[in-house]
Amino acid sequence: MRAFSYVRAASPADAVSRYRDGAAYLGGGTNLVDLMRLGVAAPEHVIDVTRAVSGEITDRESGGLTIGAGVRNSDLASHPLVRGRYPMLARAVLAGASGQIRNAATVGGNLLQRTRCPYFQDVAMPCNKRSPGSGCQAMAPGADTEHMAVLGHSPFCVATHPSDLAVALTALNARVRVASPEDGAGPDGTRWIEMPGLHRLPGGMPEQDTTLKPGELITEVELPPPPGGRQTYRKVRERASFAFALVSVAALLDVGPDGRARDCRIALGGVAHAPWRAHAAERVVLGVPPATEVFAGAAEAELRYARPLPANDYKVTLARNLITTVLEELMT
Amino acid sequence: MDSAFATHVTVTVNGVARAVEVDNRMSVLDLLRERLGLTGPKKGCDHGQCGACTVLADGRRVNACLALAVAYDGASIQTVEGLAAGPDDLHPLQRAFLRHDAFQCGYCTPGQLCSAAGMLAEPGPSAVTDDLGTDPPLTPGEIRERMSGNLCRCGAYVNIVEAISAEVAKMETGSAG
């Protein structure tokens, strides 16, 4: 691991003012420290922001919640207001990682964990994300593509974003508050980014996972008032616990008094470089009476543009079936 | 060592304040094992995947391998060495592990014990809880899910779950360990 200087920031403004080229913000460290040990990340200056941002969850008058970026994942999942108002969020967080990691990982850090694949984590391999222009080993003949993306990938990168939390926040129309070192931010030095706009698809710049500019810091996540209807989060993985999603879905269905769906949210994890909001599928469900055929059609509408790689066409089938069965479950 | 890359930290380890200068790269695990002589926490994978390094930091279980010591300045750390009140007064979980033969080689056991101690104090539902509104009883299924951050290559899981279940039952009836 490369030697680095370390400082604890006292406030978002303090953290942002200490940022410089080659610096990294440290939250719980569960991804960053691992990447540093692997040699994938090599910051020369580490700014610990765990005390710079709020660790509180606050109830807003609107019925929404403000979640400090320093809130630990386990505290988020066990909070009564999160469990009561946003069950898909509690379920998503509980589906991620292990008890130990959830105790350390912060909300901001979870969102900013790297989009990654095994080749990104292996410094002996070419990787456009780790070393722009070096090539994508996952696209080489014989590469293991089982866990790679099926939607929104580019010839430069097929990695997936592993966060469960981000998938639920995407379905819930959350937005993140960002402290920015630039003068171009809002009058109070902050700007807001709507989910899923925080994360980006790889295109020709897979080295950029997010739309944050250098030195920008997530300070909190704002949830709008809880939507009506029923919601859940379902994750399919290779073992029963402590594994990344092959495919996951955060879904919400609200059926009006006329028997037609008046709200439907579907977001997918494990399929793309970013949490994937399935707008095409939602449009099929909205305004019509919920039924299995409708859900199957919705899944098809979203997945008709999937481009599976040699070893992961199962993800397309899995995503289709998962969308259909989860919506069926929410209907009954 | 260049002072820009090292920091004086004070951590309370098993109740004793320890002041040390650490390389900023040093993990809590390496601090405990290499500098403070506490070899209970084990280095299994060094990537947060196996749980053998689990310790309690301010009462919460964490992977010591992913924790930078410099970031834990001021924290109170408890290792497996600090679980027992004394050589003849083992922690109830330690007694339960002995009674239920909850280990074979023993390498993962310090992490399993610290993880179980932390887990028993954690509120709320888990990924296998049906009703998010309740704090569910710790059934074997709940224990397996909540202990999934601790691997055992000997496969002693069956008896680990039994040992923790026995301790849960005791806590529920309120009888002494």
Chai-1 contact restraints between the chains, C-beta under 6 A:
chainA,res_idxA,chainB,res_idxB,connection_type,confidence,min_distance_angstrom,max_distance_angstrom,comment,restraint_id
A,M1,B,R25,contact,1.0,0.0,6.0,A-B,restraint_1
A,A3,B,F5,contact,1.0,0.0,6.0,A-B,restraint_2
A,F4,B,N24,contact,1.0,0.0,6.0,A-B,restraint_3
A,S5,B,A4,contact,1.0,0.0,6.0,A-B,restraint_4
A,Y6,B,T7,contact,1.0,0.0,6.0,A-B,restraint_5
A,Y6,B,N24,contact,1.0,0.0,6.0,A-B,restraint_6
A,Y6,B,V70,contact,1.0,0.0,6.0,A-B,restraint_7
A,G29,B,L66,contact,1.0,0.0,6.0,A-B,restraint_8
A,G29,B,L68,contact,1.0,0.0,6.0,A-B,restraint_9
A,T30,B,G48,contact,1.0,0.0,6.0,A-B,restraint_10
A,T30,B,L66,contact,1.0,0.0,6.0,A-B,restraint_11
A,V33,B,L66,contact,1.0,0.0,6.0,A-B,restraint_12
A,D34,B,H47,contact,1.0,0.0,6.0,A-B,restraint_13
A,D48,B,A71,contact,1.0,0.0,6.0,A-B,restraint_14
A,S78,B,P123,contact,1.0,0.0,6.0,A-B,restraint_15
A,S78,B,G124,contact,1.0,0.0,6.0,A-B,restraint_16
A,R83,B,L132,contact,1.0,0.0,6.0,A-B,restraint_17
A,P87,B,L132,contact,1.0,0.0,6.0,A-B,restraint_18
A,A90,B,L132,contact,1.0,0.0,6.0,A-B,restraint_19
A,L94,B,S126,contact,1.0,0.0,6.0,A-B,restraint_20
A,L94,B,A127,contact,1.0,0.0,6.0,A-B,restraint_21
A,A95,B,A127,contact,1.0,0.0,6.0,A-B,restraint_22
A,S98,B,S148,contact,1.0,0.0,6.0,A-B,restraint_23
A,S98,B,G149,contact,1.0,0.0,6.0,A-B,restraint_24
A,G99,B,M119,contact,1.0,0.0,6.0,A-B,restraint_25
A,G99,B,R146,contact,1.0,0.0,6.0,A-B,restraint_26
A,G99,B,G149,contact,1.0,0.0,6.0,A-B,restraint_27
A,Q100,B,T54,contact,1.0,0.0,6.0,A-B,restraint_28
A,Q100,B,R61,contact,1.0,0.0,6.0,A-B,restraint_29
A,Q100,B,V62,contact,1.0,0.0,6.0,A-B,restraint_30
A,Q100,B,N63,contact,1.0,0.0,6.0,A-B,restraint_31
A,Q100,B,G149,contact,1.0,0.0,6.0,A-B,restraint_32
A,N103,B,R60,contact,1.0,0.0,6.0,A-B,restraint_33
A,N103,B,V62,contact,1.0,0.0,6.0,A-B,restraint_34
A,A104,B,V62,contact,1.0,0.0,6.0,A-B,restraint_35
A,S241,B,E145,contact,1.0,0.0,6.0,A-B,restraint_36
A,S241,B,S148,contact,1.0,0.0,6.0,A-B,restraint_37
A,F242,B,S148,contact,1.0,0.0,6.0,A-B,restraint_38
